Amino acid sequence: MKRVVAHSDLDSFYCSVEQALNPSLRGKAIAVCGSVENRHGIILAKSQPAKKAGVKTGQAAWEAKAACPGLILIPPQYDQYIKYSQSVHEIYKRFTDDIEPYGMDECWLDLTASRALFGDGETIARTIQRMVSDELSLSVSIGVAPDKVIAKLASDMNKPSGITVITPENWRELVWPLPISDLLFIGNATAAKLIEFGILTIGDLAVVPIKLLISWFGKNGGTLWLFANGRDVSRVMPGGYEASVKSVGHGITCSADLINSAAVWPVLLDLAQDVGKRLRLHRLNARGVQVCARGNDLGHGLFQGRLEFPTQSPHIIADMAMQLIESEYKWKRPVRMLTVRAISLEAHKGSRQLDVWGKVAGQWRRERLEDAVYNIRARFGDGAMMPCSLLQDLPMPEGGRELVRMPGLYYQ
């Protein structure tokens, strides 16, 4: 049986939700923009009229206003975006259980078996599009194709509110002329290298010998060759599927510059609280720590170190991150953005081999204490108990941005 895969992409998602919540905004040039006061004054999403006026995602608010003087700026409501995303997923579930999110506003749907009940792929796509519009007042573009990669390309071809069907018979005609940068997993650096070799389109990439691509890009080169030749066989993962956790991290853009190590420490410790909590939820230990520090010029340093013993301890993770900052960050600029990540994960074990110097025993006592703190927080809330250094006003962002965890994986 030939596969039928759909890729759905909610059009101007944040703006569409704002217009659904406030219909008086429909048809106007609006943009969802982070707080200028809290250092997030960039355009996160724009409506079609704003786009036509020259507003671009990632622009500073003042640049967007210069391009479109009548632009209406709206602060983000992440709790509402999550709510609407979940409501759209409930509509998808009426047609298939195989739903793989790729961000808050994108999903792949396997419609192969659904055709027996609901019609062909195009019919199902139009039904979904109508339901999303009627029930949620949102617009969605959908691509229907034989595999996930081509379906994603199709969903971008007729935005907004478009439905594009690509078949085994016409896919080369429609896909191969597209620029290589449109293909999944080809970022700016990969595209630049391919262009240097005269490979400009997906069709150009498809005829390059696979061994040559592997010599350039390793295993990923082979994957790109398969994608360009319509040979993606990866399945749409079923709803509720969870991939094995490779790392656990948390990052923020600070509401004020961090000018020295003393200012960085409490922020690292606060971020590590979330990392340690999720390590416990997944019953994992970290053997390494990675920290990313970005200056206010958006230059960044990415540093990592190996822990002496595996741990879930937020304090130990934060301490290693602080050591990395102090030894590696050059302080040419104040720190604006920080990310702490637990890496080299392994299953948590209740027992542990002792060492001669007593370091393991000391760490074990600390972790027992932190286990008790974790249990108190689980019962009474995260604010029930915390390190004293976190009782000050920290330059942490507000507005619910921390609620958004974007799935960015592509399951193969």
Secondary structure, DSSP 8 states (H G I E B T S, - for coil): ----EEEEEETTHHHHHHHHH-GGGTTS-EEEE--TTTT--BEEEE-HHHHHTT--TT-BHHHHHHH-TT-EEE---HHHHHHHHHHHHHHHTTT-S-EEESSTTEEEEE-TTTHHHH-SHHHHHHHHHHHHHHHH---EEEEEESSHHHHHHHHTTT-SS-EEE--TTTHHHHHTTSBGGGSTT--HHHHHHHHHTT--BHHHHHTS-HHHHHHHHTHHHHHHHHHHTT--------TT-------EEEEEEEEEEE-SHHHHHHHHHHHHHHHHHHHHHTTEEEEEEEEEEEETTS-EEEEEEEEEEEE--HHHHHHHHHHHHHHH---SS-EEEEEEEEEEEEE--S-----TTSHHHHHHHHHHHHHHHHHHHHHH-GGGS--GGGSS------SSGGG---------
